[in-house]
């Protein structure tokens, strides 16, 4: 038994049948600054890729066997999405039962907090979908979006141009205040939000709510601090939901968004206060200005971007409840987020601030999503 693998509880000689029968991953041992985590791969050469946390890591081969491995230094308190690339294709970790879509896995250091209500989902599992499906043919969004803008695993809408979309609706616990989930396809197909919200409601951690999964075609166009999306939500989507027969209270709307979605949610609260007065924002992209997406270093511009500029005008935000969450492991986002949090509170908003054991990664935004939606609705519980 080689000490490299023995430290991680791997019996047998690497590459043998006994070794692969007991193989598990990722496995962690303590290190001075956090953890050293072992990742395994069987077969041809491969590299390890992380969601917005680390540069890719090339796996090493153990002697002349089919065993490839990497020992990765990770900080304390981290949950991260990752995948392996071999022969040009992306794969979930075959030794990890916790997945996020067909070609992604989730790793967590042993000291990362639990995520109650979120079940472990394997890469081959098909997530349940809400039974209520609405066909939204938007006049307001016609021509706004064209192609999907970005992260691995995002799914396009049904037709280019931003006009025709399928919106899924789920009344958790029988339904109640609408929770509008931006990047809704991620929460349908990669992370089991419907199951998690059902669990949180059944255990009393959330009041009954109606989830509306908003699909996005072009994140840059639709979430980039412009009014068309929110005019369409107000004038088209919410009436479509309330007229569908599902119990849905649009007067107690919570908008939940992450990254550019978090930026858009706060923008909506500033520019459409009659529509949006409760926000759950995780890792909002408050570096954003109209010029930022075209810059070599988008995060290097004015701190707080256009949202901070708008907040410096001292709007009356006394009717707004907004929960801000930011990852402990995304330091360049911190100055932008801290300034917006401070300015929002100074403008009269009721603000909750938290930091999650995360990089810029939906795998660690999951717990904050449930917690912050519950907090946003706290004043409206009966």
C-alpha positions as CSV (number, residue, x, y, z in Angstrom):
1,X,0.0,0.0,0.0
2,X,1.4,3.4,-1.0
3,X,1.5,6.0,1.7
4,X,0.2,8.6,-0.8
5,X,-3.2,6.9,-1.0
6,X,-3.1,5.2,2.4
7,X,-3.4,8.6,4.1
8,X,-6.8,9.0,2.4
9,X,-8.0,5.5,3.4
10,X,-7.4,3.9,0.0
11,X,-6.5,0.2,0.5
12,X,-4.6,-2.0,-2.0
13,X,-2.1,-1.2,-4.7
14,X,-3.1,1.7,-7.0
15,X,-4.7,0.4,-10.2
16,X,-5.6,-3.0,-8.8
17,X,-9.2,-4.3,-8.6
18,X,-9.2,-4.0,-4.8
19,X,-8.0,-0.4,-5.0
20,X,-10.8,0.6,-7.5
21,X,-13.4,-1.3,-5.5
22,X,-12.7,0.9,-2.5
23,X,-12.0,4.1,-4.4
24,X,-13.9,7.2,-3.3
25,X,-13.5,10.8,-4.0
26,X,-12.9,13.4,-3.2
27,X,-11.1,12.4,0.0
28,X,-9.6,15.0,2.3
29,X,-6.9,15.1,5.0
30,X,-6.1,18.2,7.2
31,X,-3.3,20.5,6.2
32,X,-1.8,23.5,7.8
33,X,-4.0,26.0,6.0
34,X,-7.0,23.9,5.4
35,X,-7.2,20.6,3.6
36,X,-5.5,18.5,1.0
37,X,-8.0,16.8,-1.2
38,X,-7.4,13.7,-3.4
39,X,-9.2,13.4,-6.7
40,X,-9.1,10.1,-8.7
41,X,-9.6,9.2,-12.4
42,X,-9.4,5.9,-14.1
43,X,-8.3,5.5,-17.7
44,X,-6.7,8.1,-20.0
45,X,-5.0,11.4,-19.1
46,X,-7.3,14.0,-17.6
47,X,-7.4,17.4,-16.0
48,X,-9.5,18.7,-13.1
49,X,-11.5,21.9,-13.6
50,X,-13.3,24.1,-10.9
51,X,-16.1,26.5,-11.1
52,X,-14.7,30.0,-10.6
53,X,-12.2,29.0,-7.9
54,X,-9.0,27.6,-9.2
55,X,-7.1,27.1,-12.5
56,X,-7.3,23.6,-14.0
57,X,-5.1,21.0,-12.5
58,X,-3.4,18.2,-14.5
59,X,-3.8,14.7,-13.0
60,X,-0.7,12.6,-12.6
61,X,-0.4,9.0,-13.5
62,X,0.5,6.4,-10.9
63,X,3.5,4.5,-12.4
64,X,2.2,2.4,-15.3
65,X,-1.3,1.8,-14.0
66,X,-4.7,3.2,-15.1
67,X,-4.8,5.4,-12.0
68,X,-4.6,9.1,-12.4
69,X,-4.8,11.4,-9.4
70,X,-4.4,15.0,-8.1
71,X,-3.8,16.3,-4.6
72,X,-5.3,19.7,-4.4
73,X,-4.8,22.2,-1.6
74,X,-8.2,23.7,-0.5
75,X,-8.9,26.3,2.1
76,X,-11.1,25.7,5.1
77,X,-14.8,25.9,4.5
78,X,-15.2,25.4,0.8
79,X,-17.9,23.8,-1.4
80,X,-17.1,23.9,-5.1
81,X,-18.4,22.5,-8.4
82,X,-15.9,20.7,-10.5
83,X,-15.5,18.3,-13.5
84,X,-12.9,16.3,-15.3
85,X,-11.8,16.7,-18.9
86,X,-10.4,13.7,-20.8
87,X,-10.0,13.3,-24.5
88,X,-11.7,16.7,-25.0
89,X,-14.9,15.7,-23.2
90,X,-16.2,16.8,-19.7
91,X,-17.2,14.2,-17.1
92,X,-18.6,14.2,-13.6
93,X,-16.4,12.4,-11.1
94,X,-17.4,8.7,-11.2
95,X,-16.2,8.3,-7.6
96,X,-18.4,11.1,-6.2
97,X,-22.1,10.5,-5.7
98,X,-22.9,14.2,-5.4
99,X,-23.5,15.8,-8.8
100,X,-24.8,18.9,-10.5
101,X,-26.1,18.0,-13.9
102,X,-24.7,15.2,-16.1
103,X,-21.1,16.4,-16.3
104,X,-20.5,18.2,-13.0
105,X,-19.8,17.1,-9.4
106,X,-19.7,18.9,-6.1
107,X,-16.9,18.7,-3.5
108,X,-17.0,20.0,0.0
109,X,-14.3,20.2,2.6
110,X,-15.1,18.3,5.8
111,X,-15.6,21.6,7.7
112,X,-18.1,23.0,5.1
113,X,-21.5,23.5,6.8
114,X,-24.3,21.1,5.9
115,X,-26.9,22.2,3.4
116,X,-30.2,21.0,4.9
117,X,-33.0,20.3,2.5
118,X,-30.7,19.8,-0.6
119,X,-30.6,16.1,-1.5
120,X,-27.5,14.5,-3.0
121,X,-28.2,14.1,-6.7
122,X,-26.0,11.9,-8.9
123,X,-24.8,12.8,-12.3
124,X,-27.2,10.4,-13.9
125,X,-30.3,11.4,-11.9
126,X,-33.1,13.3,-13.6
127,X,-34.5,16.0,-11.4
128,X,-38.2,16.3,-11.0
129,X,-39.9,19.1,-12.8
130,X,-42.9,21.2,-11.7
131,X,-46.2,20.0,-13.3
132,X,-47.3,23.6,-14.0
133,X,-45.8,24.8,-17.3
134,X,-46.7,28.2,-18.8
135,X,-45.9,29.3,-22.3
136,X,-44.7,32.9,-22.1
137,X,-44.7,34.7,-25.5
138,X,-43.2,38.1,-24.5
139,X,-43.6,41.2,-26.6
140,X,-41.4,43.2,-24.2
141,X,-38.5,40.8,-24.5
142,X,-38.7,40.4,-28.3
143,X,-35.3,40.8,-29.7
144,X,-33.6,41.4,-26.4
145,X,-31.7,38.2,-26.1
146,X,-30.2,36.0,-28.8
147,X,-27.7,33.4,-27.4
148,X,-26.8,32.1,-24.1
149,X,-24.1,34.0,-22.3
150,X,-21.9,31.9,-20.4
151,X,-21.4,29.4,-17.7
152,X,-21.0,25.6,-18.2
153,X,-24.4,23.8,-17.7
154,X,-26.6,26.8,-18.6
155,X,-29.5,25.9,-20.9
156,X,-31.0,28.0,-23.6
157,X,-34.6,29.0,-23.9
158,X,-36.7,27.5,-26.7
159,X,-36.2,30.1,-29.4
160,X,-33.6,32.8,-30.1
161,X,-34.7,36.4,-29.7
162,X,-36.0,36.2,-26.2
163,X,-39.7,36.0,-27.1
164,X,-41.0,32.5,-26.4
165,X,-40.1,30.7,-23.2
166,X,-41.5,27.9,-21.1
167,X,-41.8,29.0,-17.4
168,X,-42.2,26.3,-14.8
169,X,-44.3,27.1,-11.6
170,X,-44.4,25.1,-8.4
171,X,-46.6,25.8,-5.4
172,X,-44.5,24.6,-2.5
173,X,-46.7,23.7,0.4
174,X,-49.8,24.7,-1.6
175,X,-48.4,28.0,-2.8
176,X,-48.2,31.6,-1.4
177,X,-45.9,34.6,-2.1
178,X,-44.2,34.3,-5.4
179,X,-40.4,33.5,-5.4
180,X,-39.0,34.5,-8.7
181,X,-35.9,32.4,-9.3
182,X,-33.6,34.0,-11.9
183,X,-31.5,31.6,-13.9
184,X,-34.5,29.3,-13.4
185,X,-33.2,26.5,-15.7
186,X,-30.1,26.1,-13.4
187,X,-32.4,25.6,-10.5
188,X,-34.5,23.1,-12.5
189,X,-31.9,21.0,-14.2
190,X,-28.7,21.3,-12.2
191,X,-29.8,21.9,-8.6
192,X,-33.0,20.4,-7.2
193,X,-34.6,23.7,-5.9
194,X,-38.1,22.3,-6.1
195,X,-37.3,19.4,-3.8
196,X,-35.3,21.7,-1.4
197,X,-38.1,24.3,-1.1
198,X,-40.6,21.5,-0.5
199,X,-38.5,20.2,2.3
200,X,-37.9,23.6,3.8
201,X,-41.7,24.3,3.8
202,X,-42.6,20.9,5.2
203,X,-40.2,21.4,8.1
204,X,-41.3,24.9,8.9
205,X,-38.2,26.7,7.8
206,X,-40.2,28.5,5.1
207,X,-43.8,29.6,4.7
208,X,-45.6,28.1,1.7
209,X,-44.4,29.8,-1.5
210,X,-45.0,29.7,-5.2
211,X,-41.7,29.2,-7.2
212,X,-41.5,30.7,-10.6
213,X,-38.5,29.5,-12.6
214,X,-37.5,32.2,-15.0
215,X,-35.4,30.9,-17.9
216,X,-32.9,33.3,-19.4
217,X,-31.5,33.3,-22.9
218,X,-28.8,35.9,-22.8
219,X,-27.7,36.8,-19.3
220,X,-25.7,39.8,-20.3
221,X,-28.6,41.4,-22.2
222,X,-31.4,40.5,-19.8
223,X,-29.6,41.1,-16.5
224,X,-27.5,44.1,-17.5
225,X,-29.3,46.9,-15.6
226,X,-32.0,47.6,-18.2
227,X,-35.7,47.9,-17.8
228,X,-37.1,45.6,-20.5
229,X,-36.9,42.4,-18.4
230,X,-38.6,43.9,-15.4
231,X,-41.3,45.6,-17.5
232,X,-42.0,42.3,-19.0
233,X,-42.1,40.5,-15.7
234,X,-44.5,43.1,-14.3
235,X,-46.8,43.4,-17.3
236,X,-46.7,39.9,-18.8
237,X,-45.2,37.2,-16.6
238,X,-46.8,37.9,-13.2
239,X,-50.3,38.3,-14.7
240,X,-49.8,35.0,-16.5
241,X,-48.8,33.3,-13.3
242,X,-51.7,34.7,-11.2
243,X,-54.2,33.8,-13.9
244,X,-53.0,30.2,-14.2
245,X,-55.0,28.9,-11.3
246,X,-52.0,28.3,-9.1
247,X,-52.1,29.9,-5.6
248,X,-49.7,32.8,-6.1
249,X,-49.4,36.1,-4.3
250,X,-47.6,38.6,-6.5
251,X,-48.0,41.3,-3.9
252,X,-45.4,39.6,-1.8
253,X,-42.9,38.9,-4.5
254,X,-39.3,37.8,-3.6
255,X,-36.7,38.0,-6.4
256,X,-33.8,35.7,-5.9
257,X,-30.7,36.0,-8.1
258,X,-27.0,35.1,-8.2
259,X,-24.1,36.8,-9.9
260,X,-25.6,38.9,-12.8
261,X,-29.0,37.7,-11.6
262,X,-28.3,39.2,-8.2
263,X,-27.3,42.5,-9.9
264,X,-30.5,42.5,-11.8
265,X,-32.6,41.8,-8.7
266,X,-31.1,44.8,-6.8
267,X,-31.5,46.9,-10.0
268,X,-35.2,46.0,-10.1
269,X,-35.6,47.0,-6.4
270,X,-34.1,50.4,-7.2
271,X,-35.9,51.1,-10.4
272,X,-39.2,49.2,-9.9
273,X,-39.9,49.6,-6.1
274,X,-43.6,49.1,-6.6
275,X,-42.8,45.6,-8.0
276,X,-39.8,44.4,-6.1
277,X,-39.5,45.1,-2.4
278,X,-37.9,41.8,-1.2
279,X,-34.6,40.5,-2.6
280,X,-32.3,37.5,-2.0
281,X,-29.0,38.3,-3.6
282,X,-26.0,36.0,-3.7
283,X,-22.7,37.2,-5.1
284,X,-24.3,40.1,-7.0
285,X,-22.1,41.4,-9.9
286,X,-21.9,44.9,-8.5
287,X,-18.7,45.5,-10.5
288,X,-21.0,45.9,-13.5
289,X,-21.1,49.1,-15.7
290,X,-22.1,49.2,-19.3
291,X,-18.4,49.2,-20.3
292,X,-17.3,46.4,-17.9
293,X,-18.3,43.3,-19.9
294,X,-15.9,44.4,-22.7
295,X,-12.9,45.1,-20.5
296,X,-10.0,42.8,-20.0
297,X,-10.6,43.1,-16.2
298,X,-14.3,43.8,-15.6
299,X,-13.9,43.7,-11.8
300,X,-11.2,46.4,-11.9
301,X,-13.5,49.3,-12.6
302,X,-15.4,51.6,-10.3
303,X,-16.2,50.0,-6.9
304,X,-19.9,49.1,-6.8
305,X,-20.5,49.9,-10.4
306,X,-23.7,51.5,-11.6
307,X,-25.7,50.2,-8.5
308,X,-23.4,52.1,-6.1
309,X,-23.7,55.2,-8.3
310,X,-27.5,54.9,-8.2
311,X,-27.4,54.4,-4.4
312,X,-25.3,57.5,-3.8
313,X,-28.4,59.5,-4.9
314,X,-29.9,58.5,-1.6
315,X,-33.2,56.9,-2.8
316,X,-35.8,56.1,-0.2
317,X,-35.4,52.4,0.3
318,X,-37.3,52.2,3.6
319,X,-39.7,49.7,2.0
320,X,-37.0,47.3,0.9
321,X,-35.8,44.1,2.5
322,X,-32.6,42.7,0.9
323,X,-30.4,39.9,1.9
324,X,-26.8,40.0,0.6
325,X,-24.6,37.0,0.6
326,X,-21.1,36.8,-0.7
327,X,-18.6,33.9,-0.9
328,X,-15.6,33.8,1.6
329,X,-13.4,32.7,-1.3
330,X,-14.2,35.4,-3.9
331,X,-12.0,38.3,-2.6
332,X,-12.2,40.5,-5.6
333,X,-16.0,40.6,-5.3
334,X,-15.8,41.8,-1.7
335,X,-15.1,45.6,-2.2
336,X,-18.0,45.8,-4.7
337,X,-20.4,43.9,-2.4
338,X,-19.5,45.7,0.8
339,X,-20.0,49.1,-0.7
340,X,-23.4,48.2,-2.1
341,X,-24.4,46.6,1.2
342,X,-23.4,49.8,3.1
343,X,-25.1,52.2,0.8
344,X,-28.3,50.2,0.7
345,X,-28.5,50.3,4.5
346,X,-27.7,54.0,4.6
347,X,-30.6,54.6,2.1
348,X,-33.0,53.0,4.6
349,X,-33.3,49.4,3.4
350,X,-33.6,46.6,5.9
351,X,-30.4,44.7,5.1
352,X,-29.1,41.3,6.1
353,X,-25.4,40.5,5.3
354,X,-23.8,37.0,5.3
355,X,-20.7,35.3,4.0
356,X,-20.9,31.7,2.6
357,X,-18.2,29.1,2.4
358,X,-18.0,29.5,-1.3
359,X,-16.3,30.9,-4.4
360,X,-18.5,32.2,-7.2
361,X,-20.5,29.0,-7.4
362,X,-24.1,27.9,-7.3
363,X,-23.2,24.8,-5.3
364,X,-22.6,27.1,-2.2
365,X,-25.4,29.6,-3.0
366,X,-28.0,26.9,-2.4
367,X,-28.2,27.2,1.4
368,X,-28.2,31.0,1.3
369,X,-31.0,30.9,-1.2
370,X,-33.4,29.1,1.2
371,X,-32.2,31.0,4.2
372,X,-32.5,34.4,2.6
373,X,-35.9,33.9,1.0
374,X,-37.2,32.9,4.4
375,X,-35.7,36.0,5.9
376,X,-37.1,38.2,3.1
377,X,-40.6,36.9,3.9
378,X,-40.4,37.0,7.6
379,X,-42.3,40.3,7.9
380,X,-45.1,38.8,5.8
381,X,-45.7,35.6,7.7
382,X,-49.2,35.3,9.1
